[in-house]
Amino acid sequence: MARSVTWTEGAADEFDAAASYIAQASRVYASSFAHEIRLASESLREFAERGRLVPEVEDPTVREIFVRKYRMVYRVVGDRVWILALIHGHRDFMTAWRQQGRGVKSAE
């Protein structure tokens, strides 16, 4: 079943910030990173259940996949996938998660 994939504003901002930061060192690497993130998010159209449940979040609809050093956190609701966050693996997950006030409301 093909689902639609939607990035929340907070997740899109995190994506832009990560790509901009990487571009300071290498535009080529930043372009490659952005391409890989986009491919991963689009793969969720067909394979949304492939991600693991997020251990820090007690919600069976919230999953994540790993792309390079980033955790792409998303929620599956019916025929929609909401990208909720793109968090670097070295960041404290719960601090990053709370900064955007994430939870059920961010995907509605």
Order of alpha helices (4+ residues) and beta strands (2+ residues): beta-alpha-alpha-beta-beta-beta-beta-alpha
